[in-house]
Amino acid sequence: MKRTQNWKNQCAFPFIKISVAANIGRVRRTYWLALLKHNYLSANLQAMQVMISSARASLFLLAVVALVAVAVIAGCAKDGIKEKEEAKSGFEMSCRLNGFSWITKLPQEGGIALAEKPCLGCTVDADNHFCSEGDYGELVAALADFRDSCKANGDTWMLMEPTKDNVAVSERMCWGCMADSQNHFCSKGEYLRFESGGSG
């Protein structure tokens, strides 16, 4: 009976050792696999955190750039509006100082309409209403030269219908030179011809 038990013990012991060793091996593999998995997840988590931080930094930078761009554009637009207002103010002042009317009217030059929509600008006479200072300035320069010649001869510079020998040439009033009580000229050429003894 003792021999049988000893034989069983001797035969079973190696199997127990092998079984324990196998279990230990599985535990170790499971441990290392878990460790590797943990490290992998930790690495992924760190990478995601870095990506999120980078994304936040990029979004912040984009937001700053956008704000700067908006500020620059707003500043430029404000400066542009200010310049236009100053130019318009200077135009209006010049118009009024020259004795013209600052009103809203269809733009025209020489009696010819330049647009279908009215604008706020300078009406020099019945045939000329300017929305911008460019064309207005050219006409005013020409009128100023005409006016100076008129006044230099002791004649009167005024706004009225053009007349010749006391007969109205047109019903449309113009700035020009009243050479005498019967003749009012709207163009410098006609006035100078009349003054030189021509037919006017």
C-alpha positions as CSV (number, residue, x, y, z in Angstrom):
1,M,0.0,0.0,0.0
2,K,2.8,2.5,0.9
3,R,4.6,1.6,-2.3
4,T,1.5,2.4,-4.4
5,Q,1.1,5.8,-2.7
6,N,4.8,6.6,-3.1
7,W,4.6,5.7,-6.8
8,K,1.5,7.8,-7.2
9,N,3.2,10.7,-5.4
10,Q,6.4,10.3,-7.4
11,C,4.5,10.1,-10.7
12,A,2.1,13.0,-9.9
13,F,4.7,15.5,-8.6
14,P,6.3,16.2,-11.9
15,F,2.9,16.8,-13.5
16,I,2.0,19.3,-10.7
17,K,5.3,21.1,-11.3
18,I,4.7,21.2,-15.0
19,S,1.1,22.4,-14.5
20,V,2.3,25.1,-12.0
21,A,5.1,26.2,-14.4
22,A,2.6,26.3,-17.3
23,N,0.3,28.4,-15.2
24,I,3.1,30.7,-14.2
25,G,4.1,31.0,-17.8
26,R,0.6,32.0,-18.8
27,V,0.4,34.5,-16.0
28,R,3.7,36.0,-17.1
29,R,2.6,36.2,-20.8
30,T,-0.7,37.7,-19.7
31,Y,1.2,40.2,-17.5
32,W,3.5,41.2,-20.4
33,L,0.7,41.3,-22.8
34,A,-1.2,43.5,-20.4
35,L,1.8,45.7,-19.9
36,L,2.4,46.0,-23.6
37,K,-1.3,46.8,-24.1
38,H,-1.1,49.4,-21.3
39,N,2.0,51.0,-22.8
40,Y,0.4,51.0,-26.2
41,L,-2.8,52.6,-24.9
42,S,-0.7,55.1,-22.8
43,A,1.3,56.0,-25.9
44,N,-1.8,56.4,-28.0
45,L,-3.3,58.5,-25.2
46,Q,-0.2,60.7,-25.1
47,A,-0.2,61.1,-28.8
48,M,-3.8,62.1,-28.8
49,Q,-3.1,64.6,-26.0
50,V,-0.3,66.0,-28.1
51,M,-2.5,66.2,-31.1
52,I,-5.3,67.9,-29.1
53,S,-2.8,70.4,-27.7
54,S,-1.4,71.1,-31.2
55,A,-4.9,71.5,-32.6
56,R,-5.8,73.9,-29.8
57,A,-2.6,75.9,-30.4
58,S,-3.3,76.0,-34.2
59,L,-6.9,77.1,-33.6
60,F,-5.7,79.8,-31.2
61,L,-3.1,81.0,-33.7
62,L,-5.7,81.1,-36.5
63,A,-8.1,83.0,-34.2
64,V,-5.4,85.6,-33.5
65,V,-4.5,85.9,-37.2
66,A,-8.2,86.3,-38.0
67,L,-8.7,89.0,-35.4
68,V,-5.6,90.9,-36.6
69,A,-6.8,90.6,-40.2
70,V,-10.3,91.8,-39.3
71,A,-8.7,94.7,-37.4
72,V,-6.5,95.7,-40.3
73,I,-9.4,95.5,-42.8
74,A,-11.6,97.5,-40.5
75,G,-8.9,100.1,-40.1
76,C,-8.3,100.4,-43.8
77,A,-12.0,100.6,-44.5
78,K,-12.4,103.3,-41.8
79,D,-9.4,105.2,-43.3
80,G,-11.0,104.9,-46.8
81,I,-14.3,106.2,-45.6
82,K,-12.6,109.0,-43.8
83,E,-10.7,110.0,-46.9
84,K,-13.8,109.9,-49.0
85,E,-15.7,112.0,-46.4
86,E,-12.8,114.5,-46.3
87,A,-12.7,114.6,-50.1
88,K,-16.5,115.1,-50.3
89,S,-16.3,117.8,-47.6
90,G,-13.5,119.6,-49.6
91,F,-15.6,119.3,-52.8
92,E,-18.6,120.7,-51.1
93,M,-16.7,123.6,-49.6
94,S,-15.1,124.5,-53.0
95,C,-18.6,124.3,-54.6
96,R,-20.1,126.7,-52.1
97,L,-17.2,129.1,-52.0
98,N,-17.5,129.5,-55.8
99,G,-21.1,130.4,-55.4
100,F,-22.5,127.2,-56.8
101,S,-25.3,125.0,-55.4
102,W,-24.7,121.8,-53.5
103,I,-27.7,119.7,-54.2
104,T,-28.9,116.2,-55.3
105,K,-29.5,116.1,-59.0
106,L,-28.9,114.0,-62.1
107,P,-25.2,114.3,-63.1
108,Q,-24.8,116.2,-66.4
109,E,-22.1,118.1,-68.3
110,G,-22.9,120.6,-71.0
111,G,-26.6,119.7,-70.8
112,I,-25.8,116.0,-71.5
113,A,-26.9,113.5,-68.8
114,L,-24.1,111.3,-67.6
115,A,-26.1,108.9,-65.5
116,E,-29.7,107.9,-64.8
117,K,-29.4,108.1,-61.0
118,P,-29.2,111.5,-59.1
119,C,-26.2,112.2,-56.9
120,L,-25.3,114.7,-54.3
121,G,-22.9,117.1,-55.9
122,C,-22.2,120.6,-57.2
123,T,-24.5,122.3,-59.7
124,V,-22.5,124.9,-61.5
125,D,-25.3,126.0,-63.8
126,A,-28.4,124.5,-65.5
127,D,-26.2,122.4,-67.8
128,N,-23.6,121.2,-65.4
129,H,-24.0,119.1,-62.2
130,F,-21.0,117.2,-61.0
131,C,-20.8,114.2,-58.6
132,S,-17.0,114.1,-58.3
133,E,-14.4,116.8,-58.0
134,G,-12.4,115.7,-61.1
135,D,-14.6,117.0,-63.9
136,Y,-15.9,119.8,-61.6
137,G,-12.3,121.0,-61.1
138,E,-11.6,121.2,-64.8
139,L,-14.7,123.2,-65.5
140,V,-14.1,125.5,-62.5
141,A,-10.5,126.1,-63.6
142,A,-11.8,127.1,-67.1
143,L,-14.5,129.3,-65.5
144,A,-12.0,130.9,-63.2
145,D,-9.8,131.8,-66.2
146,F,-12.8,133.2,-68.0
147,R,-13.9,135.1,-64.8
148,D,-10.5,136.7,-64.4
149,S,-10.5,137.9,-68.0
150,C,-14.1,139.3,-67.5
151,K,-13.3,141.1,-64.3
152,A,-10.0,142.4,-65.7
153,N,-11.9,144.2,-68.4
154,G,-14.2,145.7,-65.7
155,D,-17.2,143.6,-66.7
156,T,-19.6,141.7,-64.5
157,W,-19.3,138.0,-63.8
158,M,-22.8,136.5,-63.1
159,L,-25.3,133.7,-63.6
160,M,-28.0,134.4,-66.1
161,E,-29.3,133.4,-69.6
162,P,-26.9,134.0,-72.4
163,T,-28.0,137.0,-74.5
164,K,-26.8,138.7,-77.7
165,D,-27.9,142.2,-78.6
166,N,-30.5,141.9,-75.8
167,V,-32.0,138.7,-77.3
168,A,-31.9,135.6,-75.3
169,V,-29.8,132.9,-76.9
170,S,-31.0,130.2,-74.5
171,E,-33.3,129.9,-71.5
172,R,-30.7,127.9,-69.7
173,M,-28.7,130.1,-67.3
174,C,-24.9,129.9,-67.2
175,W,-22.0,131.5,-65.5
176,G,-20.5,134.0,-67.8
177,C,-19.5,137.6,-68.4
178,M,-21.9,140.5,-68.8
179,A,-20.0,142.6,-71.4
180,D,-22.8,145.2,-71.4
181,S,-26.5,145.5,-70.7
182,Q,-27.4,143.6,-73.9
183,N,-24.7,140.9,-74.1
184,H,-24.0,138.0,-71.7
185,F,-21.5,135.4,-72.8
186,C,-21.2,131.9,-71.5
187,S,-17.9,131.1,-73.3
188,K,-14.6,132.9,-73.1
189,G,-14.1,132.6,-76.9
190,E,-17.3,134.4,-77.7
191,Y,-16.6,137.1,-75.1
192,L,-13.1,137.8,-76.3
193,R,-14.3,138.0,-79.9
194,F,-17.0,140.6,-78.8
195,E,-14.4,142.6,-76.9
196,S,-12.0,142.6,-79.9
197,G,-14.8,144.0,-82.1
198,G,-15.8,140.7,-83.7
199,S,-19.3,139.4,-84.2
200,G,-19.3,137.5,-80.9
